[in-house]
């Protein structure tokens, strides 16, 4: 069950933290309702969640319209304003990239797919939003800069790592410890990161090389508003922080990846969280962890470009 929690929570973070001329279109595309997640399949490493591109094949698993639209328009999820039901239905999408079209244009192909199959129509507005500004604390930064990057691993090594792990979407790979108590995550916005399930309802994250912009993106899903890096620091840092299991489970639920078959009372045993963990103020462990890094989250107002959905169908046209 520990692997199930880690897989779903890290998938949720990957999904909620993703930033992804004439608009190109998929040569062929199939859209089907996604089957429910099966705990046994997840524990066995068969997690079909997120987007993966292999050659000309684009394989999208278990994503809702609320997930697909931000990817298509290269924005964060909070930058899309639309009906609540967008998160309800999840889809599996399989598309073929036309010859001569780059995989970097997949978001534009998703735009075309959404317009054609779901009749999506949008317009853009710049709106003033409440945000959290990530700034340096009054006592200064307490982070170590990451050492210079070493040579990338060989292709054989990368393939071996891929075989041992599972994909959680967005190019992110996760490889579990043998005892299921933690995992190594690579290829995501945070770079290589170790995740360990600890005592007291906490999960420990250690990133070897992370920008503060990447940290802001990672924190945003846990809070009630967007997080923007306003430190003006551009380097890569070694970052270590602890996040309460109750908040991680809330992120999974928000992304539609709640643990299958796990009742709220059963989750406390799995995460070893105290009985009062669920009653913590939302995001409280985030603020404490950020302060320990010599950083601070300040409430501010900032203009945010927003995708306004004018029209959207709940179900796609037939394949």
C-alpha positions in Angstrom: 0.0 0.0 0.0 3.0 2.3 0.6 3.8 2.1 -3.1 0.2 2.9 -4.0 0.4 6.1 -1.9 3.8 7.2 -3.2 2.7 6.5 -6.8 -0.5 8.4 -6.6 0.8 11.4 -4.6 3.9 11.8 -6.9 1.6 11.5 -9.9 -0.6 14.2 -8.5 2.3 16.5 -7.9 3.6 15.9 -11.4 0.2 16.6 -12.9 -0.6 19.7 -10.8 2.9 21.1 -11.1 3.2 20.7 -15.0 3.8 23.8 -16.9 3.8 22.2 -20.5 1.6 29.6 -37.2 -1.1 27.2 -38.2 -2.0 24.8 -35.4 -0.8 21.2 -36.2 -3.1 18.3 -35.5 -2.6 14.6 -34.7 -2.6 12.4 -37.8 -4.8 9.9 -35.9 -6.2 10.2 -32.3 -8.3 7.9 -30.2 -10.1 9.2 -27.0 -11.7 6.7 -24.5 -13.0 7.0 -21.0 -10.2 5.9 -18.6 -10.9 2.9 -16.4 -10.7 3.3 -12.6 -7.2 3.0 -11.0 -6.6 -0.5 -9.6 -4.5 -0.6 -6.4 -2.9 -4.0 -7.4 -1.8 -2.5 -10.8 -0.4 0.6 -9.2 1.6 -1.5 -6.6 2.9 -3.6 -9.5 4.2 -0.5 -11.3 1.4 -0.4 -13.9 0.4 3.2 -13.4 -1.0 4.7 -16.6 -1.2 8.4 -15.6 0.0 11.5 -17.4 1.5 12.0 -20.8 4.4 10.1 -22.4 5.9 10.6 -25.9 7.7 7.7 -27.6 8.7 8.5 -31.2 5.5 9.5 -33.1 3.3 8.0 -30.4 1.6 10.2 -27.8 0.1 8.2 -24.9 -2.0 10.0 -22.4 -3.5 8.2 -19.4 -6.1 9.0 -16.8 -6.3 12.8 -17.5 -9.3 15.0 -17.2 -10.2 18.0 -19.3 -9.0 20.1 -16.3 -5.5 18.4 -16.8 -5.4 18.5 -20.6 -6.3 22.1 -21.2 -3.4 23.5 -19.2 -1.0 21.2 -21.0 -2.4 22.2 -24.3 -2.1 26.0 -23.6 1.2 25.7 -21.7 -0.2 27.2 -18.5 -0.7 26.2 -14.9 -3.9 24.6 -13.8 -4.9 27.7 -11.8 -4.7 29.7 -15.0 -7.8 28.0 -16.5 -11.3 29.2 -15.6 -14.0 26.8 -16.5 -16.8 24.6 -15.2 -16.2 22.4 -12.2 -17.3 19.3 -14.1 -14.0 19.4 -16.1 -12.3 17.3 -13.4 -15.0 14.6 -13.3 -14.4 12.4 -16.3 -10.9 11.0 -17.1 -9.7 10.0 -20.5 -7.1 7.8 -22.2 -5.8 9.4 -25.4 -3.6 7.8 -28.0 -2.3 10.1 -30.8 0.1 9.8 -33.7 2.4 12.8 -34.5 2.4 13.6 -38.3 5.7 13.1 -40.1 7.7 16.3 -40.1 6.1 17.7 -36.9 8.1 18.1 -33.8 7.1 16.5 -30.5 7.5 20.0 -29.0 4.3 20.9 -30.9 2.2 18.3 -29.0 0.5 21.0 -26.9 -0.6 22.7 -30.1 -1.9 19.3 -31.4 -3.8 18.9 -28.1 -5.4 22.4 -28.7 -6.6 21.2 -32.1 -7.9 17.9 -30.6 -9.8 19.7 -27.9 -11.3 22.2 -30.4 -12.3 19.4 -32.8 -13.4 16.6 -30.5 -14.7 18.6 -27.4 -15.6 21.8 -29.3 -13.4 23.9 -27.0 -13.6 27.6 -27.4 -11.5 30.0 -25.2 -10.3 33.6 -24.8 -7.5 35.0 -22.7 -7.7 37.7 -20.0 -5.1 39.1 -17.6 -6.7 39.0 -14.1 -5.4 40.2 -10.7 -5.0 37.2 -8.5 -4.1 36.5 -4.9 -0.7 34.7 -5.0 2.0 33.7 -2.6 5.3 35.3 -3.4 8.3 33.1 -2.6 10.9 35.5 -1.2 14.1 35.3 0.9 13.4 35.5 4.6 14.7 38.2 6.9 17.6 36.1 8.1 18.9 35.2 4.7 18.9 32.1 2.4 19.8 28.8 4.1 20.2 26.7 1.0 23.4 25.3 -0.5 24.0 25.8 -4.2 24.1 22.6 -6.1 27.6 21.5 -7.4 28.3 21.7 -11.1 26.3 19.2 -13.1 28.3 16.0 -13.9 28.2 14.2 -17.2 24.7 12.8 -18.0 24.2 9.0 -17.6 24.8 6.8 -20.5 21.9 5.6 -22.6 22.2 2.1 -21.2 22.1 3.4 -17.6 19.1 5.5 -18.4 17.3 2.6 -19.9 18.1 0.4 -16.9 16.7 3.0 -14.6 13.6 3.3 -16.7 13.1 -0.5 -16.6 13.2 -0.5 -12.8 10.7 2.3 -12.3 7.3 3.5 -13.5 6.2 6.6 -15.4 4.0 9.1 -13.6 3.6 11.4 -16.6 5.3 14.5 -17.9 8.5 12.6 -18.5 8.8 11.8 -14.8 10.1 8.4 -13.8 9.8 6.9 -10.3 11.8 4.0 -8.9 10.8 2.5 -5.5 13.0 1.4 -2.6 12.8 -2.3 -2.1 10.9 -2.0 1.1 8.4 0.5 -0.4 9.4 3.2 2.1 10.6 5.7 -0.5 11.4 6.4 -4.1 13.8 8.2 -6.4 12.0 10.5 -8.9 13.8 11.8 -12.0 13.0 13.6 -15.2 10.4 15.9 -13.6 10.4 19.7 -13.0 12.4 19.2 -9.8 15.1 17.2 -11.4 16.3 14.1 -9.4 14.6 13.9 -6.1 14.5 11.4 -3.2 11.2 10.9 -1.4 10.9 9.1 1.9 7.9 8.3 4.0 8.7 9.2 7.6 7.1 9.0 11.0 4.6 11.5 12.4 2.6 11.8 9.2 5.4 13.5 7.2 7.0 12.8 3.8 10.6 13.9 3.3 11.7 15.4 -0.1 15.4 15.9 -1.1 16.2 17.5 -4.4 19.8 17.5 -5.7 19.3 20.3 -8.2 16.3 22.5 -8.1 15.6 26.1 -9.1 13.5 28.3 -6.8 11.1 28.7 -9.7 10.8 24.9 -9.7 10.3 24.9 -5.9 7.5 27.5 -6.4 5.8 25.2 -8.9 6.1 22.2 -6.6 4.6 24.1 -3.6 1.6 25.5 -5.5 -0.6 22.3 -5.5 -0.4 22.2 -1.7 -1.7 25.8 -1.2 -4.9 27.7 -1.8 -3.4 30.0 -4.5 -0.6 30.2 -7.0 3.1 30.5 -5.9 5.4 32.8 -7.8 9.2 33.0 -7.4 10.1 36.6 -6.6 13.5 35.9 -5.1 15.3 36.9 -8.3 17.7 34.0 -7.7 18.4 31.9 -10.8 20.8 29.2 -9.5 20.2 25.5 -8.7 20.0 24.5 -5.1 20.0 21.4 -2.9 16.6 21.5 -1.3 15.2 19.4 1.6 11.7 19.8 3.0 9.0 17.8 4.9 5.4 17.9 4.0 2.5 16.4 6.0 0.9 13.3 4.7 -2.5 14.8 5.1 -1.6 17.6 2.7 -0.1 15.1 0.2 -3.3 13.1 0.2 -5.3 16.3 -0.4 -3.2 16.9 -3.5 -3.9 13.4 -4.7 -7.6 13.9 -4.2 -7.6 17.3 -6.0 -5.9 15.7 -9.0 -8.5 12.9 -9.0 -6.0 10.4 -7.8 -7.4 9.5 -4.4 -6.2 6.1 -3.2 -8.6 3.5 -4.5 -10.3 1.5 -1.8 -8.7 3.4 1.1 -11.2 4.8 3.6 -10.2 8.0 5.4 -9.8 6.0 8.6 -7.5 3.5 6.9 -5.1 6.2 5.6 -3.7 7.0 9.0 -2.2 3.6 9.3 -0.6 3.7 5.9 1.1 7.1 6.3 1.7 6.7 10.1 0.2 10.2 10.6 -1.1 11.2 14.0 -4.9 11.2 14.6 -5.0 15.0 14.4 -3.2 15.2 11.1 -6.3 15.7 9.1 -7.3 18.7 11.2 -4.1 20.6 10.4 -4.6 24.0 8.7 -4.2 23.5 4.9 -0.6 24.0 3.9 0.7 24.6 7.5 3.6 22.2 7.1 4.5 23.9 3.8 5.0 27.3 5.5 7.1 25.8 8.3 9.3 23.9 5.8 9.8 26.9 3.6 10.9 29.0 6.6 13.6 26.4 7.4 15.1 27.0 4.0 15.5 30.7 4.7 12.5 31.5 2.5 9.1 33.0 3.1 5.7 32.9 1.4 4.1 36.3 1.4 0.5 37.0 0.4 0.4 39.4 -2.6 -1.6 40.4 -5.6 -0.2 39.9 -9.1 -1.6 39.8 -12.7 -2.0 36.3 -14.0 -2.9 35.4 -17.6 -6.1 33.3 -17.5 -7.6 31.0 -20.1 -11.4 31.6 -20.0 -13.5 28.7 -21.4 -16.4 29.9 -23.5 -17.6 26.5 -24.6 -16.7 22.9 -23.9 -18.5 19.6 -24.4 -18.4 17.0 -21.7 -17.8 14.1 -24.0 -15.8 13.9 -27.2 -17.1 13.1 -30.7 -16.8 9.5 -31.7 -13.4 8.1 -32.8 
